[in-house]
Amino acid sequence: MEHQLKKALVIGATGAVGRDLVDILLKDERYSSVTAFTRRDIGIQHEKLTSYVVDFAHPEQWREFMHGDVLFSALGTSRKQAGSKEG
């Protein structure tokens, strides 16, 4: 049985987890493309990668690019950036 290649979407791909996830997906032959949505430039060039720098507070500005088969979210922050564990 032949499997169709999937299109992966990654939200939050510039942090440690998101960056590692994008690297894994780009190497994974099950995915034909990876689209990343980030707060700042991801800094990765790859033939399978399309990235968009977006304002996550305004999804209406980038939702038209949200087409894929699998969505991964690696949105988050560090304790240092948040100011505390509660933050």
C-alpha positions as a Markdown table, in Angstrom:
| # | Residue | x | y | z |
|---|---|---|---|---|
| 1 | Met | 0.0 | 0.0 | 0.0 |
| 2 | Glu | 1.4 | 3.4 | -1.0 |
| 3 | His | 1.3 | 6.2 | 1.5 |
| 4 | Gln | 0.7 | 9.8 | 0.5 |
| 5 | Leu | 3.2 | 12.3 | 1.8 |
| 6 | Lys | 1.9 | 14.7 | 4.4 |
| 7 | Lys | 2.3 | 18.5 | 4.8 |
| 8 | Ala | 3.3 | 19.5 | 8.3 |
| 9 | Leu | 2.5 | 22.9 | 9.9 |
| 10 | Val | 4.6 | 24.0 | 12.9 |
| 11 | Ile | 3.5 | 27.0 | 15.1 |
| 12 | Gly | 6.4 | 28.3 | 17.2 |
| 13 | Ala | 9.5 | 27.0 | 15.5 |
| 14 | Thr | 12.3 | 29.3 | 16.8 |
| 15 | Gly | 12.6 | 27.9 | 20.3 |
| 16 | Ala | 14.6 | 24.9 | 21.3 |
| 17 | Val | 11.7 | 22.4 | 20.9 |
| 18 | Gly | 10.3 | 24.0 | 17.8 |
| 19 | Arg | 13.6 | 24.2 | 16.0 |
| 20 | Asp | 14.4 | 20.5 | 16.8 |
| 21 | Leu | 11.0 | 19.5 | 15.6 |
| 22 | Val | 11.4 | 21.4 | 12.3 |
| 23 | Asp | 14.8 | 19.7 | 11.8 |
| 24 | Ile | 13.2 | 16.2 | 12.4 |
| 25 | Leu | 10.3 | 16.9 | 10.0 |
| 26 | Leu | 12.6 | 18.2 | 7.3 |
| 27 | Lys | 14.6 | 14.9 | 7.4 |
| 28 | Asp | 11.4 | 12.7 | 7.6 |
| 29 | Glu | 10.6 | 11.3 | 4.2 |
| 30 | Arg | 6.9 | 11.0 | 5.2 |
| 31 | Tyr | 6.5 | 14.8 | 4.9 |
| 32 | Ser | 6.7 | 16.6 | 1.5 |
| 33 | Ser | 6.7 | 20.0 | 3.0 |
| 34 | Val | 7.0 | 21.8 | 6.3 |
| 35 | Thr | 5.4 | 25.3 | 6.9 |
| 36 | Ala | 6.6 | 27.2 | 10.0 |
| 37 | Phe | 4.8 | 30.1 | 11.6 |
| 38 | Thr | 7.2 | 32.1 | 13.9 |
| 39 | Arg | 7.6 | 35.4 | 15.8 |
| 40 | Arg | 11.0 | 36.0 | 14.1 |
| 41 | Asp | 13.0 | 34.6 | 11.2 |
| 42 | Ile | 13.6 | 30.9 | 11.7 |
| 43 | Gly | 17.1 | 31.1 | 10.1 |
| 44 | Ile | 16.8 | 27.8 | 8.2 |
| 45 | Gln | 16.9 | 27.3 | 4.5 |
| 46 | His | 15.6 | 24.0 | 3.1 |
| 47 | Glu | 13.8 | 23.0 | -0.1 |
| 48 | Lys | 10.9 | 21.5 | 1.9 |
| 49 | Leu | 10.5 | 24.5 | 4.2 |
| 50 | Thr | 8.3 | 27.6 | 3.9 |
| 51 | Ser | 8.3 | 30.0 | 6.8 |
| 52 | Tyr | 6.2 | 33.0 | 7.8 |
| 53 | Val | 7.0 | 35.5 | 10.4 |
| 54 | Val | 3.6 | 36.3 | 11.9 |
| 55 | Asp | 1.9 | 38.2 | 14.8 |
| 56 | Phe | 0.2 | 35.4 | 16.7 |
| 57 | Ala | -2.2 | 37.9 | 18.2 |
| 58 | His | -3.7 | 38.4 | 14.7 |
| 59 | Pro | -4.3 | 35.0 | 13.1 |
| 60 | Glu | -6.7 | 36.5 | 10.6 |
| 61 | Gln | -3.6 | 37.9 | 8.9 |
| 62 | Trp | -2.0 | 34.5 | 8.3 |
| 63 | Arg | -4.7 | 31.9 | 8.5 |
| 64 | Glu | -4.9 | 31.7 | 4.7 |
| 65 | Phe | -1.5 | 30.0 | 4.8 |
| 66 | Met | -2.6 | 27.3 | 7.3 |
| 67 | His | -3.1 | 24.4 | 4.9 |
| 68 | Gly | -1.6 | 21.0 | 5.8 |
| 69 | Asp | -2.3 | 17.6 | 7.2 |
| 70 | Val | -0.6 | 17.7 | 10.6 |
| 71 | Leu | -0.3 | 20.6 | 13.0 |
| 72 | Phe | 2.4 | 20.8 | 15.6 |
| 73 | Ser | 2.5 | 23.6 | 18.2 |
| 74 | Ala | 5.7 | 24.4 | 20.0 |
| 75 | Leu | 4.6 | 27.8 | 21.2 |
| 76 | Gly | 6.0 | 28.7 | 24.5 |
| 77 | Thr | 8.4 | 30.8 | 26.4 |
| 78 | Ser | 11.3 | 30.5 | 28.8 |
| 79 | Arg | 11.0 | 31.1 | 32.5 |
| 80 | Lys | 13.6 | 34.0 | 32.0 |
| 81 | Gln | 11.4 | 35.6 | 29.3 |
| 82 | Ala | 8.2 | 35.1 | 31.3 |
| 83 | Gly | 9.7 | 36.5 | 34.5 |
| 84 | Ser | 8.5 | 33.6 | 36.8 |
| 85 | Lys | 7.1 | 30.1 | 36.8 |
| 86 | Glu | 3.6 | 31.5 | 36.9 |
| 87 | Gly | 4.3 | 33.9 | 34.0 |
